[in-house]
Amino acid sequence: MSALQSKTVTASELIDRTEALLPGIAERALRAERERRIPQETIDEIRAAGLNRVMQPVGWGGFGLDFDAFFEISWRIASACGSTGWVYSVSTVQNWEMGLGSEQAQADFYAGGDVLSCSAFNPRGARAESVNGGWMLSGRWQYASGCLHADWAMLGAIVPEFTGPILLLVPKSDFRVDDTWHVSGLRGTGSNDIVIETPVFVPGHRFVRPTTEAAPGKPQPRRGAYRAPIASVAPWGVVTPVIGMAQGALNAYEAATRTRVTAFSGKPVSLMAGAQMRVSEAAASLDAARALARQDICEIMESGGSFSNDDRVRIRRDHAYIVNLCYDATMLIARAAGASSLFEANPIQRFMRDVHAGAMQVVSNWDEQAESYGRVRMGLEPNGQSW
């Protein structure tokens, strides 16, 4: 843990607040899945504890902490409920991304106080027309995790004024949610489609460029992760909760196995070497995943902005590798848990499906990141989509 802290709260205090919320979040996890949204009580508790403001700019009511604090909060929440951890994580990283926006954009975004947001980065379904003072925006965006609770949406679009996609900031009054999220895993995230049928006006200041490279005439962002390449930083928003989901599966397996007996002999499963070995292997994998993540995040925060191609592709490799470790550990646990773990009330099967869904996120594609890293190590140019 770094020494970073805001004027009002330390990372350790926020972690303690997180730990206090975990039993309630876990108790509501099945409800989140059945209702395909995060229970309002959970949203209210996270807000009341200030957890969503961990990386929010201090000038707009946030604590101004960095990714090390976020990491420790996020994986813990996901260990209680994968969907809650996922929605928390992506919204909190978006608060960090708002630090890349203009003061006017931040003033609009935070005008309502305690903000929750969602995002949909793929600009393929967007239609943005440049007009006097901004853009007229319409279209459909998929996979907007947390959109049922969001005050704002950050929507990917391609506009003539910028090279590459930007994120346009749209208040909830200007979009509707299309109920499309009928899926096998991460059901509670409510990652539905956002739809804008009649074009809405987005003022020209209301955007965020998904890059930490300074725009012409704008000073380089100030501190820590703001000085790292965006592709090295933003993926922690979907990698971190997968670590927590896998830990949740291990926690559930340990708790069940301590009192479980075999069907015919009545022998305690806790005395069997196989169960003990599964716990050891899964725990070692998750310890390794957390250690690698903490090492990379510390490096990102302390780098001072100097990243070689080797650094960039290595960190992207690690994003994908960490998810692989968590996926394999979870499947190991699920197979060892026995048929009783298949019941809806057993959290192991839910964590298994949630990890499977989380591992499908495009930034965690192992083949792409492994190839790109290997190319650089062989003296070639990287070829990943985002590094």
C-alpha positions as CSV (number, residue, x, y, z in Angstrom):
1,M,0.0,0.0,0.0
2,S,1.3,3.4,-1.0
3,A,1.4,6.3,1.4
4,L,-1.0,8.2,-0.8
5,Q,-4.0,9.6,1.1
6,S,-6.5,12.4,0.7
7,K,-7.1,15.2,3.2
8,T,-10.1,13.5,4.6
9,V,-9.6,9.7,4.5
10,T,-6.9,7.1,4.1
11,A,-6.9,4.0,1.9
12,S,-6.7,1.9,5.1
13,E,-9.9,3.5,6.4
14,L,-11.7,2.9,3.1
15,I,-10.6,-0.8,3.2
16,D,-12.0,-1.1,6.7
17,R,-15.3,0.4,5.5
18,T,-15.3,-2.1,2.6
19,E,-14.7,-5.1,4.9
20,A,-17.7,-4.0,7.0
21,L,-20.0,-4.0,4.0
22,L,-19.0,-7.5,2.6
23,P,-21.5,-9.6,4.6
24,G,-24.5,-7.6,3.4
25,I,-23.3,-7.5,-0.2
26,A,-22.8,-11.3,-0.1
27,E,-26.2,-11.8,1.4
28,R,-27.8,-9.8,-1.5
29,A,-25.7,-11.4,-4.3
30,L,-28.4,-14.0,-5.3
31,R,-31.0,-11.3,-5.4
32,A,-28.7,-9.2,-7.6
33,E,-28.5,-12.1,-10.0
34,R,-32.2,-12.8,-10.0
35,E,-33.2,-9.2,-10.5
36,R,-30.3,-8.6,-13.0
37,R,-29.3,-5.4,-11.2
38,I,-27.4,-4.4,-8.1
39,P,-29.9,-4.0,-5.1
40,Q,-30.4,-0.4,-4.2
41,E,-29.4,-1.1,-0.6
42,T,-25.9,-2.1,-1.9
43,I,-25.6,1.0,-4.0
44,D,-26.7,3.1,-1.0
45,E,-24.2,1.5,1.3
46,I,-21.3,1.9,-1.1
47,R,-22.2,5.6,-1.5
48,A,-22.6,6.1,2.2
49,A,-19.1,4.6,2.8
50,G,-17.6,6.9,0.2
51,L,-16.1,4.0,-1.7
52,N,-17.2,5.3,-5.1
53,R,-15.2,8.5,-4.5
54,V,-11.9,6.8,-3.9
55,M,-10.3,8.2,-7.2
56,Q,-12.7,11.0,-7.8
57,P,-11.0,14.4,-8.1
58,V,-10.6,16.1,-4.7
59,G,-12.0,19.4,-6.2
60,W,-15.3,17.7,-6.9
61,G,-15.8,15.9,-3.5
62,G,-13.5,12.9,-4.1
63,F,-10.7,11.5,-2.1
64,G,-8.1,11.8,-4.9
65,L,-6.5,8.4,-4.1
66,D,-4.9,6.2,-6.7
67,F,-5.2,2.8,-8.2
68,D,-3.5,1.0,-5.3
69,A,-6.4,2.0,-3.0
70,F,-9.0,1.2,-5.7
71,F,-7.5,-2.2,-6.2
72,E,-7.7,-3.2,-2.6
73,I,-11.4,-2.1,-2.4
74,S,-12.5,-3.5,-5.7
75,W,-11.3,-7.1,-5.4
76,R,-12.8,-7.3,-1.9
77,I,-16.2,-6.2,-3.0
78,A,-16.1,-8.7,-5.9
79,S,-15.3,-11.5,-3.5
80,A,-18.7,-10.9,-1.9
81,C,-20.6,-10.4,-5.2
82,G,-19.0,-10.5,-8.6
83,S,-21.6,-8.3,-10.3
84,T,-21.4,-5.7,-7.6
85,G,-17.6,-5.7,-7.8
86,W,-17.8,-5.3,-11.5
87,V,-20.2,-2.4,-11.5
88,Y,-18.3,-0.7,-8.7
89,S,-15.0,-1.2,-10.4
90,V,-15.9,0.2,-13.9
91,S,-17.8,3.2,-12.4
92,T,-14.9,4.1,-10.0
93,V,-12.4,3.9,-12.9
94,Q,-14.6,6.3,-14.8
95,N,-14.4,8.7,-12.0
96,W,-10.7,8.5,-12.4
97,E,-11.0,9.1,-16.1
98,M,-13.0,12.2,-15.5
99,G,-9.7,13.7,-14.2
100,L,-8.7,13.7,-17.8
101,G,-11.6,15.9,-18.8
102,S,-11.8,19.7,-18.7
103,E,-12.9,21.6,-15.7
104,Q,-16.1,22.5,-17.4
105,A,-16.8,18.9,-18.2
106,Q,-16.1,17.9,-14.6
107,A,-18.4,20.7,-13.3
108,D,-21.3,19.3,-15.4
109,F,-20.6,15.7,-14.5
110,Y,-20.3,16.3,-10.7
111,A,-23.0,19.0,-10.5
112,G,-25.4,16.5,-8.9
113,G,-22.9,15.5,-6.2
114,D,-22.3,11.8,-5.6
115,V,-22.1,10.4,-9.1
116,L,-22.4,6.9,-10.5
117,S,-21.7,6.4,-14.2
118,C,-21.7,3.7,-16.9
119,S,-19.8,3.5,-20.1
120,A,-19.9,1.9,-23.6
121,F,-16.6,2.4,-25.5
122,N,-17.3,0.8,-28.8
123,P,-18.2,3.6,-31.2
124,R,-19.4,1.3,-34.0
125,G,-23.1,2.0,-33.3
126,A,-22.7,5.7,-32.7
127,R,-23.7,8.6,-35.0
128,A,-22.1,11.9,-34.1
129,E,-22.6,15.0,-36.2
130,S,-20.6,18.1,-35.6
131,V,-22.7,21.2,-35.1
132,N,-22.1,24.7,-33.8
133,G,-21.0,24.3,-30.2
134,G,-20.8,20.5,-30.0
135,W,-22.3,17.4,-31.5
136,M,-25.7,15.8,-32.2
137,L,-25.4,12.2,-30.9
138,S,-27.6,9.2,-31.5
139,G,-27.1,5.4,-31.8
140,R,-26.9,2.2,-29.8
141,W,-24.1,1.1,-27.4
142,Q,-23.7,-2.4,-26.0
143,Y,-22.4,-3.7,-22.6
144,A,-23.1,-0.6,-20.5
145,S,-22.4,-2.2,-17.1
146,G,-24.3,-0.4,-14.3
147,C,-26.5,1.6,-16.6
148,L,-29.6,1.0,-14.5
149,H,-28.0,3.0,-11.7
150,A,-26.0,5.5,-13.7
151,D,-26.4,9.3,-13.5
152,W,-24.2,9.7,-16.6
153,A,-23.1,7.6,-19.5
154,M,-19.7,7.9,-21.2
155,L,-20.3,6.8,-24.8
156,G,-17.7,6.1,-27.4
157,A,-17.9,8.1,-30.7
158,I,-15.8,9.1,-33.6
159,V,-15.9,12.8,-34.4
160,P,-13.9,14.8,-37.0
161,E,-12.3,17.0,-34.4
162,F,-10.2,14.2,-32.9
163,T,-8.1,11.3,-34.1
164,G,-9.5,8.1,-32.6
165,P,-12.6,7.6,-30.5
166,I,-13.6,9.9,-27.7
167,L,-16.1,9.5,-24.8
168,L,-19.1,11.8,-24.9
169,L,-20.8,12.5,-21.6
170,V,-24.5,12.1,-21.7
171,P,-26.9,12.5,-18.7
172,K,-29.4,9.8,-18.0
173,S,-32.3,12.1,-19.1
174,D,-30.9,11.9,-22.7
175,F,-30.8,8.1,-23.1
176,R,-32.9,5.0,-22.5
177,V,-31.8,1.5,-21.5
178,D,-32.8,-1.4,-23.7
179,D,-33.2,-4.6,-21.6
180,T,-30.8,-6.9,-23.5
181,W,-28.7,-8.4,-20.7
182,H,-30.0,-12.0,-20.5
183,V,-26.8,-13.9,-20.0
184,S,-25.1,-16.7,-18.1
185,G,-22.6,-14.7,-16.0
186,L,-22.4,-11.3,-14.3
187,R,-26.1,-11.1,-14.6
188,G,-26.4,-8.6,-11.8
189,T,-24.3,-6.0,-13.7
190,G,-27.3,-5.0,-15.9
191,S,-24.9,-4.5,-18.8
192,N,-27.8,-3.6,-21.1
193,D,-27.7,-1.5,-24.3
194,I,-27.9,2.3,-24.2
195,V,-30.1,3.8,-26.9
196,I,-30.5,7.3,-28.2
197,E,-33.0,7.3,-31.0
198,T,-33.7,11.1,-31.5
199,P,-30.3,12.9,-31.7
200,V,-29.4,14.8,-28.5
201,F,-27.0,17.8,-28.3
202,V,-23.7,17.2,-26.5
203,P,-21.9,20.5,-25.7
204,G,-18.4,20.7,-27.1
205,H,-16.7,20.6,-23.7
206,R,-18.5,17.5,-22.5
207,F,-16.1,14.8,-23.5
208,V,-13.1,12.8,-22.3
209,R,-10.3,11.7,-24.5
210,P,-9.3,8.1,-23.5
211,T,-5.6,9.0,-23.4
212,T,-3.2,10.3,-20.7
213,E,-1.1,12.0,-23.4
214,A,-1.3,15.8,-22.9
215,A,-3.3,17.7,-25.5
216,P,-1.6,20.6,-27.3
217,G,-1.4,23.5,-24.8
218,K,-2.5,21.4,-21.9
219,P,-0.1,20.4,-19.1
220,Q,0.6,16.8,-18.5
221,P,-1.7,15.4,-15.8
222,R,-0.3,15.6,-12.3
223,R,0.4,12.4,-10.5
224,G,0.6,8.7,-10.3
225,A,-1.5,6.7,-12.8
226,Y,-2.4,9.9,-14.7
227,R,1.1,9.8,-16.1
228,A,0.9,6.2,-17.4
229,P,-0.5,5.1,-20.8
230,I,-4.2,4.7,-20.6
231,A,-4.0,1.1,-21.9
232,S,-1.8,0.2,-18.9
233,V,-4.2,1.7,-16.4
234,A,-7.9,1.4,-17.5
235,P,-8.0,-2.4,-17.9
236,W,-7.5,-2.7,-14.1
237,G,-11.2,-1.8,-14.0
238,V,-12.2,-5.2,-15.4
239,V,-9.2,-7.3,-14.3
240,T,-9.4,-6.4,-10.6
241,P,-13.0,-7.7,-10.0
242,V,-12.1,-11.1,-11.6
243,I,-9.5,-11.5,-8.8
244,G,-12.2,-10.9,-6.3
245,M,-14.6,-13.3,-7.9
246,A,-12.0,-16.1,-7.8
247,Q,-11.3,-15.3,-4.2
248,G,-15.0,-15.5,-3.5
249,A,-15.2,-19.0,-5.0
250,L,-12.2,-20.1,-2.9
251,N,-13.8,-18.7,0.3
252,A,-17.0,-20.5,-0.4
253,Y,-15.3,-23.8,-1.1
254,E,-13.2,-23.6,2.1
255,A,-16.3,-22.8,4.2
256,A,-18.3,-25.7,2.7
257,T,-15.5,-28.2,2.7
258,R,-14.8,-27.8,6.4
259,T,-18.1,-29.4,7.3
260,R,-18.8,-31.5,4.2
261,V,-18.7,-35.3,4.4
262,T,-18.5,-38.0,1.6
263,A,-21.8,-39.4,0.4
264,F,-21.2,-43.1,1.3
265,S,-18.5,-43.4,4.0
266,G,-19.3,-40.1,5.8
267,K,-15.6,-39.3,5.9
268,P,-14.9,-35.5,6.4
269,V,-13.8,-34.1,3.0
270,S,-11.5,-31.7,4.9
271,L,-9.3,-34.7,5.8
272,M,-8.8,-35.7,2.2
273,A,-5.6,-34.8,0.5
274,G,-7.3,-33.9,-2.8
275,A,-9.4,-31.1,-1.2
276,Q,-6.4,-29.8,0.7
277,M,-4.3,-29.7,-2.5
278,R,-7.1,-27.9,-4.5
279,V,-7.2,-25.2,-1.8
280,S,-3.4,-24.9,-1.8
281,E,-3.2,-24.6,-5.6
282,A,-6.0,-22.1,-6.0
283,A,-4.8,-20.0,-3.1
284,A,-1.3,-19.8,-4.5
285,S,-2.7,-18.8,-7.9
286,L,-4.7,-16.0,-6.4
287,D,-1.8,-14.8,-4.2
288,A,0.3,-14.7,-7.3
289,A,-2.4,-12.8,-9.2
290,R,-2.6,-10.2,-6.5
291,A,1.1,-9.8,-6.1
292,L,1.6,-9.3,-9.9
293,A,-1.2,-6.8,-10.0
294,R,0.1,-4.8,-7.0
295,Q,3.6,-4.8,-8.5
296,D,2.4,-3.5,-11.8
297,I,0.1,-0.8,-10.2
298,C,3.0,0.4,-8.0
299,E,5.2,0.6,-11.1
300,I,2.5,2.6,-13.0
301,M,2.0,5.0,-10.1
302,E,5.8,5.6,-9.6
303,S,6.9,5.6,-13.2
304,G,7.0,9.3,-13.8
305,G,5.5,8.8,-17.2
306,S,8.4,6.8,-18.8
307,F,7.1,3.7,-20.6
308,S,8.9,1.8,-23.3
309,N,7.1,-0.5,-25.7
310,D,8.4,-3.4,-23.6
311,D,6.8,-1.9,-20.5
312,R,3.5,-1.3,-22.3
313,V,3.1,-4.8,-23.7
314,R,4.3,-6.4,-20.5
315,I,1.6,-4.7,-18.4
316,R,-1.0,-5.7,-21.0
317,R,0.3,-9.2,-20.9
318,D,-0.1,-9.2,-17.1
319,H,-3.7,-8.0,-17.4
320,A,-4.5,-11.1,-19.4
321,Y,-2.3,-13.5,-17.5
322,I,-3.9,-12.4,-14.1
323,V,-7.3,-13.2,-15.5
324,N,-6.0,-16.6,-16.7
325,L,-4.7,-17.4,-13.3
326,C,-8.1,-16.5,-11.7
327,Y,-10.1,-18.4,-14.3
328,D,-8.0,-21.6,-13.9
329,A,-8.2,-21.4,-10.1
330,T,-12.0,-20.9,-10.2
331,M,-12.6,-23.9,-12.5
332,L,-10.3,-26.0,-10.3
333,I,-12.4,-25.1,-7.3
334,A,-15.7,-25.6,-9.1
335,R,-14.8,-29.1,-10.2
336,A,-13.7,-30.1,-6.8
337,A,-16.8,-28.7,-5.1
338,G,-19.1,-31.6,-6.1
339,A,-22.7,-31.7,-7.3
340,S,-24.0,-29.7,-4.4
341,S,-22.3,-26.6,-5.7
342,L,-24.6,-26.6,-8.8
343,F,-27.6,-25.4,-6.8
344,E,-28.6,-21.7,-7.4
345,A,-28.1,-20.9,-3.7
346,N,-24.5,-22.1,-3.7
347,P,-22.2,-19.1,-4.5
348,I,-19.6,-21.3,-6.1
349,Q,-21.5,-21.9,-9.3
350,R,-22.3,-18.1,-9.5
351,F,-18.7,-17.2,-9.1
352,M,-17.7,-19.7,-11.7
353,R,-20.1,-18.2,-14.2
354,D,-19.1,-14.7,-13.2
355,V,-15.4,-15.4,-13.7
356,H,-16.1,-17.0,-17.0
357,A,-18.0,-13.9,-18.1
358,G,-15.3,-11.5,-16.8
359,A,-12.6,-13.5,-18.6
360,M,-14.4,-12.8,-21.9
361,Q,-13.7,-9.0,-21.7
362,V,-11.7,-8.0,-24.8
363,V,-8.9,-6.4,-22.8
364,S,-8.2,-9.8,-21.2
365,N,-7.7,-11.7,-24.4
366,W,-4.6,-13.8,-23.7
367,D,-3.8,-14.8,-27.3
368,E,-3.6,-11.2,-28.4
369,Q,-1.6,-9.9,-25.5
370,A,0.8,-12.8,-25.4
371,E,1.5,-12.5,-29.2
372,S,2.1,-8.8,-28.9
373,Y,4.5,-9.2,-25.9
374,G,6.3,-12.0,-27.7
375,R,6.7,-9.9,-30.8
376,V,8.4,-7.1,-28.9
377,R,10.7,-9.6,-27.1
378,M,11.7,-10.8,-30.6
379,G,12.6,-7.3,-31.8
380,L,9.3,-6.8,-33.7
381,E,6.6,-4.2,-33.4
382,P,3.6,-4.9,-31.1
383,N,0.4,-5.8,-32.9
384,G,-2.2,-5.7,-30.2
385,Q,-5.3,-3.4,-30.5
386,S,-4.6,-1.6,-27.3
387,W,-1.1,-1.4,-25.6
